[in-house]
Amino acid sequence: MIERGNMTKEEYIAVLEKEIRKRDKKIDKLEVENECLRKDNHIFLEALILSKHKIFGASSERTECEDQQSFFNEAEQEYAEKTEEPVKKDVKGYVRKSAKTKRDEIIKNIETEVITCTIPDGERKCPRCGSEMKVIGKKYVREEVELIPAKLIVKKYYSNTYGCKKCEKKNMPVFLHGFVPAPVLPHSLASASTAAWVIYQKYVNAVPLYRQEKDWERLGYVLSRTILYNKT
């Protein structure tokens, strides 16, 4: 704890803020070092396991890393030919899992967009007689799930000012301003969605702040780790 001594209130606050910034930098550095060490440790353990299998063959011994995803053979471990997630069905009062999953079950909670493929104008001529061809129906071809990457939008809030003309003529002007939603964090660019995403990435997905900083930068928003740390 920093002793105040003979410092004024403003000087004491400035010293505290400087100390907080120093500690933030130290924490960020430790987070980066910890993440690097964790990755190195994981890689070394995986390499050790693979080396052991190459030398001694299959082993019944278990290690702490056998239940973790491998950096080297994750695709082989996770691959299963024609594997589908089970679907739960209510059969005579109890729930039973079906062996196969229909596509409709997999994508039923995703917003659907119908795309109609047409023939451009001027190319709808009958190849036999040259007459203009009309739409007589349509056929289903395929479906696919599309990922729309994240993007940032700057929202500028303006408040309309309303005045009473009648009172203005009486030299008693009255003004009202449009309601503006309160900010999530005062004097900050953070919105509810950006703040929620940072918290989700940090506490649910365990994404380090230095990686989040790079993600925001790729989206065009220069956001330092210190700000991310202070806001979460």
C-alpha positions in Angstrom: 0.0 0.0 0.0 1.4 3.4 -1.0 1.6 5.8 1.9 0.1 9.2 1.3 2.4 11.1 3.5 2.4 14.9 2.8 1.0 14.5 -0.8 -2.0 16.4 -1.8 -5.1 14.5 -2.9 -4.4 15.1 -6.6 -0.8 14.0 -6.2 -1.8 10.9 -4.3 -4.4 9.9 -7.0 -1.8 10.4 -9.7 0.7 8.1 -7.9 -2.0 5.5 -7.5 -3.0 5.7 -11.2 0.7 5.3 -12.2 1.0 2.3 -10.0 -2.2 0.7 -11.4 -0.8 1.2 -15.0 2.4 -0.5 -14.0 0.6 -3.4 -12.5 -1.7 -3.7 -15.6 1.4 -3.9 -17.8 2.9 -6.6 -15.6 -0.3 -8.6 -15.6 -0.5 -8.4 -19.4 3.0 -9.6 -19.7 2.4 -12.5 -17.3 -0.7 -13.5 -19.2 1.3 -13.7 -22.5 4.1 -15.7 -20.8 1.6 -18.0 -19.2 -0.2 -18.7 -22.5 3.1 -19.4 -24.3 4.3 -21.7 -21.5 1.0 -23.6 -21.6 1.2 -24.1 -25.4 4.8 -25.2 -25.2 4.0 -27.6 -22.4 1.2 -29.1 -24.4 3.3 -29.5 -27.5 6.2 -31.1 -25.6 3.8 -33.6 -23.9 2.3 -34.5 -27.3 5.7 -35.0 -28.8 6.7 -37.2 -25.9 3.6 -39.4 -26.3 4.2 -39.8 -30.0 7.8 -40.6 -29.5 6.9 -43.2 -26.9 4.4 -44.9 -29.3 7.0 -44.9 -32.0 9.6 -46.6 -29.8 7.5 -49.0 -27.7 4.4 -49.3 -29.8 0.8 -49.2 -28.4 0.7 -48.8 -24.6 -2.0 -49.3 -22.0 -0.6 -46.6 -19.8 -2.6 -43.4 -19.5 -1.4 -39.8 -19.2 -3.1 -36.6 -18.3 -3.0 -35.5 -22.0 -4.7 -38.5 -23.5 -8.1 -36.9 -23.1 -7.0 -33.6 -24.7 -7.1 -32.7 -28.3 -3.8 -33.4 -30.0 -2.0 -30.7 -32.0 -0.6 -33.5 -34.3 -3.3 -36.0 -34.9 -6.6 -34.2 -34.0 -8.1 -34.8 -37.4 -7.4 -38.5 -37.2 -8.8 -38.7 -33.7 -12.0 -36.9 -34.5 -12.7 -38.4 -37.9 -15.4 -41.0 -38.2 -16.9 -42.0 -41.6 -20.6 -41.1 -42.0 -20.9 -40.0 -38.4 -24.1 -38.1 -37.5 -25.4 -36.6 -34.4 -28.4 -38.5 -32.8 -31.8 -37.0 -32.8 -34.1 -37.3 -29.8 -37.6 -38.7 -30.5 -40.5 -39.0 -28.2 -41.7 -42.6 -28.5 -44.7 -43.7 -26.4 -43.9 -41.5 -23.4 -40.1 -41.9 -23.3 -37.3 -40.3 -25.2 -35.2 -42.3 -27.6 -32.3 -41.3 -29.7 -32.4 -42.0 -33.4 -29.3 -43.4 -35.0 -29.4 -40.9 -37.9 -30.0 -37.2 -38.1 -31.8 -35.5 -40.9 -30.6 -32.2 -42.3 -33.7 -30.4 -41.3 -33.0 -31.3 -37.6 -29.4 -29.9 -37.9 -30.4 -26.6 -39.4 -33.8 -26.0 -37.9 -32.7 -23.2 -35.6 -30.7 -21.3 -38.3 -32.3 -18.4 -40.2 -33.2 -19.5 -43.7 -32.7 -17.5 -46.9 -34.3 -18.8 -50.2 -32.2 -18.1 -53.3 -34.0 -18.5 -56.6 -31.7 -19.0 -59.6 -33.0 -17.6 -62.8 -32.0 -17.3 -66.5 -30.9 -13.7 -67.4 -33.3 -11.7 -69.7 -32.5 -12.2 -73.3 -31.4 -15.8 -72.8 -34.9 -17.3 -72.2 -35.4 -18.3 -75.8 -36.6 -21.8 -76.7 -33.7 -23.6 -78.3 -36.1 -25.3 -80.7 -38.5 -22.5 -81.9 -37.0 -19.3 -80.4 -40.1 -18.4 -78.4 -39.8 -16.5 -75.0 -39.9 -19.2 -72.3 -42.0 -18.7 -69.1 -41.5 -19.9 -65.5 -43.6 -23.1 -65.0 -42.1 -24.3 -61.7 -39.0 -24.7 -59.7 -36.9 -27.6 -58.4 -34.8 -28.0 -55.2 -31.1 -28.3 -55.9 -29.1 -28.0 -52.7 -28.7 -26.1 -49.4 -25.6 -24.9 -47.6 -24.8 -23.1 -44.3 -23.0 -19.8 -44.8 -20.9 -18.1 -42.2 -21.2 -14.3 -42.1 -18.0 -12.8 -40.6 -18.2 -10.3 -37.8 -18.1 -6.6 -38.6 -18.1 -3.4 -36.7 -20.6 -0.5 -37.1 -20.2 2.9 -35.5 -23.5 4.2 -34.3 -23.8 8.0 -33.8 -26.6 9.1 -31.6 -28.3 12.4 -32.2 -31.1 13.8 -30.1 -33.8 15.8 -31.8 -34.7 19.1 -30.2 -38.3 20.0 -30.1 -39.6 23.5 -29.5 -43.1 24.9 -28.9 -43.8 27.6 -31.5 -46.8 29.0 -29.5 -44.7 29.6 -26.4 -41.9 31.0 -28.5 -44.2 33.7 -29.8 -45.0 34.6 -26.1 -41.2 34.9 -25.5 -41.4 31.8 -23.2 -39.6 29.2 -25.3 -39.9 25.5 -24.2 -37.6 22.8 -25.5 -37.6 19.0 -25.3 -34.9 16.6 -26.4 -35.3 13.1 -27.7 -34.7 10.2 -25.4 -31.2 8.7 -25.7 -30.4 5.2 -24.3 -27.9 5.3 -21.4 -24.4 4.0 -22.4 -23.1 0.8 -21.0 -19.9 2.5 -19.9 -20.0 6.3 -19.6 -17.5 8.2 -21.8 -16.6 4.9 -23.6 -17.1 3.6 -27.2 -18.2 0.3 -25.8 -21.7 -0.9 -26.7 -23.7 -3.7 -25.0 -22.7 -6.1 -27.8 -19.0 -5.3 -27.7 -18.7 -5.4 -24.0 -20.6 -8.7 -23.9 -18.3 -10.2 -26.6 -15.2 -9.3 -24.7 -16.5 -10.8 -21.5 -17.7 -13.9 -23.3 -14.3 -14.4 -25.0 -12.4 -13.8 -21.8 -14.4 -15.9 -19.3 -16.2 -18.5 -21.4 -13.7 -19.2 -24.2 -10.6 -18.2 -22.1 -9.2 -16.1 -25.0 -6.2 -14.1 -23.7 -6.5 -10.3 -23.9 -3.4 -10.1 -26.3 -5.3 -12.3 -28.8 -8.5 -10.3 -28.4 -6.5 -7.2 -29.0 -5.3 -8.6 -32.4 -8.9 -9.7 -33.3 -10.3 -6.2 -32.7 -7.4 -4.7 -34.7 -8.2 -6.9 -37.7 -11.8 -5.6 -37.6 -10.4 -2.0 -37.8 -10.7 -1.1 -34.1 -7.5 -0.3 -32.3 -8.2 -1.5 -28.7 -5.4 -1.9 -26.2 -5.2 -4.7 -23.7 -5.2 -2.2 -20.8 -8.6 -0.9 -21.9 -9.9 -4.5 -22.3 -8.6 -5.4 -18.8 -10.1 -2.3 -17.1 -13.5 -2.8 -18.7 -13.8 -6.5 -17.7 
